[in-house]
Amino acid sequence: MSQLIVETVLPILLLIGLGVLSRKLGVLKSGDERIFSAYVYYFALPALFLVNIAEVTFSSEILTFILAGIAPIFLALMIFLIFHFLIRLRKNTLYLLILSTIFGSVAFFGIPFATFAYPVEGEHLATLSAASIAIFSVPISLIILELYKLEESPKREGIRQVVRRLSRNPLIISISSGILLSLLGLRIPTTISNSLHLLGSTTSTMAIFMLGVFFYGRKYTNMFKAFELSLLRIVFLPTLALLITRLLNVTGVKGSVLVLMHSMPIAISMIILSERYNFYKEIIASVILISSLGAVVYLNLWLLLL
């Protein structure tokens, strides 16, 4: 257990602490976190997705791995919808449950953690699983937020807005481009590939550091409600992932990475999205705080179990 803490928890806590310290000392000011977020979102993460996916050969084993990665999302959605119709959940409650479950920090938190936990193949597997999860969870999350925003307006217009945004989303573009290059058997020239690898390798450090910058100076309320919602990613979704990986016989490091990716904290970007859509801002901030800080403990418990 002490070795796990040294290899996974300590690096994450140190980077988060440096992010908090940078705000505390005034090195970075309020709003500066958006610069880091833009860098990771528009440059580092797309580069990581593009170059890693382009180098994947989509064998039956890889396709099974991808299926095992996205299946828990759809199973969770089906469970929530069944409960919605059976016990008449309010729509806003349904939206909150869905977003707290499926929109995890698989890239900003998941890739660094998997890389620390499995130095040899963790980054590659985490990148592939993050890309396959994101290509479904991101559009679904945006659609949910648009439906919430357009509660009394025509839903068709909301869907059109989502489609337009997704067509310009750098993560979706990089994932799609990587898949296309792989399927066509095209290889990125070495010089460009090396540059993309170098750019993508900064994702882990920047993303965790940025988490500390985000946390500083925010107001957190509804902590008990936030804790209940955090259990969706601490227990509920990773349990579904564990069952599915066993069912599809995805074992070893591959199965462990998938379960861990589905237990990652709720995505940091939900802070920005919740503010933009005026969607339970205080609760979302508290869920991110609890799930992110608690992750240094519960992720290692999952790691031990796996």
C-alpha positions in Angstrom: 0.0 0.0 0.0 2.8 2.4 0.9 4.4 1.8 -2.5 1.1 2.6 -4.3 0.9 5.9 -2.4 4.4 6.8 -3.4 3.8 6.0 -7.0 0.3 7.4 -7.5 -1.0 9.6 -4.7 2.2 11.6 -3.9 2.8 12.9 -7.4 -0.8 14.0 -7.8 -0.9 15.7 -4.4 2.3 17.5 -5.0 1.1 18.8 -8.4 -2.3 19.9 -7.0 -0.5 21.5 -4.1 1.8 23.5 -6.4 -1.3 24.7 -8.3 -2.9 25.9 -5.0 0.4 27.5 -3.9 0.7 29.4 -7.2 -2.6 31.1 -6.5 -1.9 31.6 -2.8 1.4 33.3 -3.5 -0.1 35.4 -6.3 2.0 33.9 -9.0 -1.2 33.1 -10.8 -4.4 35.2 -10.5 -8.1 34.4 -10.8 -8.9 33.6 -14.4 -5.3 32.4 -15.3 -6.6 28.8 -15.0 -8.4 29.4 -18.3 -5.1 29.8 -20.1 -3.9 26.4 -18.8 -7.3 24.9 -19.6 -7.2 26.3 -23.2 -3.7 24.9 -23.7 -4.6 21.4 -22.5 -8.0 21.4 -24.3 -6.9 22.8 -27.6 -3.3 21.6 -28.0 -1.9 19.0 -25.5 -4.9 16.7 -25.2 -5.8 16.7 -29.0 -2.1 15.9 -29.8 -2.1 13.0 -27.3 -5.4 11.6 -28.7 -4.4 12.0 -32.3 -0.9 10.5 -32.2 -1.9 7.6 -29.9 -5.0 6.6 -31.8 -3.4 6.9 -35.2 -0.8 4.3 -34.0 -3.5 1.8 -32.9 -4.2 -1.3 -35.0 -7.9 -2.0 -34.5 -7.8 -5.7 -33.9 -10.6 -7.7 -32.4 -8.9 -7.4 -29.0 -8.7 -3.6 -29.2 -12.3 -3.4 -30.4 -13.4 -5.5 -27.4 -11.4 -3.2 -25.1 -13.2 -0.2 -26.6 -16.6 -1.8 -26.3 -15.8 -2.6 -22.6 -15.0 1.0 -22.1 -18.1 2.6 -23.5 -20.6 -0.1 -22.4 -20.8 1.1 -18.7 -21.9 4.6 -19.9 -24.8 3.2 -21.8 -25.8 0.8 -19.1 -25.8 3.6 -16.5 -28.0 5.7 -18.9 -30.4 2.8 -19.3 -30.6 2.3 -15.5 -31.3 6.1 -14.9 -34.0 6.2 -17.6 -35.7 3.1 -16.2 -35.8 4.8 -12.7 -37.0 8.0 -14.3 -40.0 6.3 -15.8 -40.7 4.0 -12.8 -40.5 6.4 -10.0 -41.1 9.7 -11.9 -37.7 11.4 -11.3 -37.8 15.1 -12.0 -36.0 15.9 -15.3 -33.5 18.2 -13.6 -32.7 15.4 -11.1 -32.2 13.0 -14.0 -29.9 15.4 -15.8 -27.8 15.9 -12.6 -27.5 12.1 -12.1 -26.4 11.6 -15.7 -23.8 14.3 -15.8 -22.4 13.4 -12.4 -22.0 9.8 -13.7 -20.9 9.9 -17.3 -18.8 13.1 -17.5 -15.7 12.0 -15.7 -12.2 13.4 -15.9 -10.9 10.5 -17.9 -8.4 12.7 -19.7 -7.2 15.4 -17.2 -7.1 13.0 -14.2 -7.4 9.5 -15.7 -4.4 9.6 -18.0 -2.0 10.9 -15.4 -3.2 8.4 -12.8 -3.0 5.4 -15.1 0.5 6.6 -16.2 1.7 6.8 -12.6 0.1 3.4 -11.7 1.2 1.5 -14.8 4.4 3.3 -16.2 4.9 0.9 -19.1 1.6 0.7 -20.8 -0.7 2.9 -18.7 -0.6 6.0 -20.8 -1.3 4.2 -24.1 -4.3 2.2 -22.7 -5.6 5.2 -20.8 -5.5 7.4 -23.9 -7.3 4.8 -26.0 -10.0 4.3 -23.3 -10.3 8.1 -22.7 -10.8 8.7 -26.4 -13.4 6.0 -26.8 -15.3 7.1 -23.6 -15.0 10.8 -24.5 -16.4 10.4 -28.1 -19.7 9.3 -26.5 -19.8 11.0 -23.1 -19.0 14.5 -24.4 -21.8 14.7 -26.9 -24.3 13.1 -24.5 -23.3 15.6 -21.8 -23.6 18.6 -24.1 -27.0 17.4 -25.3 -28.2 17.1 -21.6 -27.0 20.6 -20.8 -28.7 22.0 -23.9 -32.0 20.3 -23.0 -31.7 21.8 -19.5 -31.1 25.2 -20.9 -33.9 25.0 -23.5 -36.5 23.5 -21.0 -39.3 25.6 -22.5 -37.8 26.1 -25.9 -37.8 23.8 -29.0 -35.5 20.9 -28.4 -34.6 20.6 -32.1 -32.7 23.9 -32.0 -30.7 22.7 -29.0 -29.7 19.6 -30.8 -28.6 21.7 -33.8 -26.4 23.8 -31.5 -24.8 20.7 -30.1 -24.0 19.3 -33.5 -22.4 22.6 -34.6 -20.3 22.7 -31.4 -19.2 19.1 -31.7 -18.1 19.7 -35.3 -15.6 22.2 -34.0 -14.7 20.4 -30.8 -10.9 19.8 -30.8 -11.2 16.5 -28.9 -13.8 15.1 -31.2 -11.8 16.3 -34.3 -8.5 14.8 -33.0 -10.2 11.4 -32.0 -12.0 11.2 -35.4 -8.8 12.1 -37.3 -6.8 9.5 -35.4 -9.3 6.8 -36.1 -9.4 7.7 -39.8 -5.6 7.6 -40.1 -5.5 4.2 -38.4 -8.2 2.7 -40.5 -6.6 4.0 -43.7 -3.2 2.6 -42.6 -1.6 6.0 -42.9 1.3 6.9 -40.6 2.1 10.4 -39.4 5.6 11.5 -40.5 8.2 10.9 -37.8 9.0 14.6 -37.3 5.4 15.5 -36.8 4.7 12.4 -34.7 7.6 13.3 -32.4 6.3 16.8 -32.0 2.8 15.5 -31.2 4.2 13.1 -28.7 6.2 15.8 -27.0 3.2 18.1 -26.9 0.9 15.4 -25.7 3.3 14.3 -22.9 2.6 17.7 -21.2 -1.0 16.8 -20.6 -0.6 14.8 -17.4 1.5 17.4 -15.6 -0.5 20.4 -16.7 -3.9 18.9 -16.1 -3.2 17.9 -12.4 -1.4 21.3 -11.7 -4.5 23.0 -13.2 -6.7 21.1 -10.8 -5.0 22.9 -7.8 -5.4 26.3 -9.6 -9.1 25.6 -10.1 -9.7 24.6 -6.5 -8.3 27.8 -4.9 -10.8 30.5 -3.8 -14.0 28.8 -4.9 -17.1 28.5 -2.7 -18.3 25.0 -1.9 -21.9 24.2 -0.6 -24.3 21.3 -0.4 -21.5 19.0 0.6 -23.7 16.1 1.7 -25.6 16.1 -1.6 -22.3 16.4 -3.4 -20.9 13.4 -1.5 -24.0 11.3 -2.5 -23.5 12.3 -6.2 -19.8 11.5 -5.9 -20.6 7.9 -5.0 -21.9 7.5 -8.6 -18.3 7.7 -9.8 -16.6 6.3 -6.7 -18.7 3.1 -6.5 -21.6 2.8 -9.0 -19.9 3.3 -12.5 -16.7 1.5 -11.7 -18.7 -1.5 -10.4 -20.6 -1.6 -13.7 -17.2 -1.4 -15.5 -15.8 -4.2 -13.4 -18.8 -6.5 -14.2 -18.6 -5.7 -17.9 -14.8 -6.3 -18.2 -15.3 -9.7 -16.5 -18.2 -10.5 -18.8 -16.1 -9.6 -21.9 -13.0 -11.2 -20.5 -11.0 -8.0 -20.6 -8.5 -8.8 -17.8 -5.1 -7.8 -16.5 -3.8 -4.3 -17.0 -6.4 -3.6 -19.7 -9.3 -4.4 -17.4 -7.8 -2.5 -14.5 -7.3 0.6 -16.6 -10.9 0.6 -17.8 -12.3 0.2 -14.2 -10.0 3.0 -13.0 -11.0 5.3 -15.8 -14.7 4.9 -14.9 -13.9 5.8 -11.3 -12.2 9.1 -12.1 -13.6 12.3 -10.5 -16.2 14.3 -12.4 -14.5 16.3 -15.1 -13.0 19.7 -14.2 -14.5 21.3 -17.3 -17.9 20.7 -15.7 -17.2 23.8 -13.5 -17.0 25.9 -16.7 -20.0 24.2 -18.3 -22.1 24.5 -15.2 -21.5 28.2 -15.0 -22.2 28.7 -18.7 -25.5 26.8 -18.5 -26.3 27.9 -14.9 -26.6 24.2 -14.1 -26.3 23.5 -10.3 -23.1 25.5 -10.1 -22.5 25.1 -6.3 -23.3 21.4 -6.2 -21.1 20.6 -9.3 -18.1 22.5 -7.7 -18.5 20.5 -4.5 -18.8 17.2 -6.4 -15.6 18.0 -8.2 -13.9 18.9 -4.9 -15.0 15.8 -3.1 -14.4 13.3 -5.9 -11.0 14.8 -6.8 -9.6 15.0 -3.3 -11.1 11.7 -2.3 -9.7 10.1 -5.5 -6.2 9.9 -4.0 -7.7 7.4 -1.5 -10.5 5.5 -3.3 -8.6 5.1 -6.6 -5.8 3.3 -4.7 -8.5 1.1 -3.0 -9.8 0.2 -6.5 -6.2 -0.4 -7.6 -5.6 -2.8 -4.7 -8.9 -4.6 -5.4 -8.0 -5.0 -9.1 
